[in-house]
Amino acid sequence: MGQISMEISPPNGSLLSGNQQANIAKCSQDTALRDIDDLLGKKILAKEAAGGRSTSYVLAGTAA
């Protein structure tokens, strides 16, 4: 699995998108989304309500 870095503050606060994760980890967007899916399954990240192109993720337990 690539790096997931929540210590780098994304421009929109604590929200992380697949594209931002791909840029942080210097990997493809597909790889970033696989990593995010793995962390969703482990209940480390939670998906925000907005979907589609606006899908973003937060640390589990911090979702608004």
Buried (B, 14 or more C-beta within 10 A) or exposed (E): EBEBEBEEEBEEEBBBBBBBBBBBBEBEEEBBBBBBEBBBEEEBBBBBEEEEEEBBBBBBEEBE
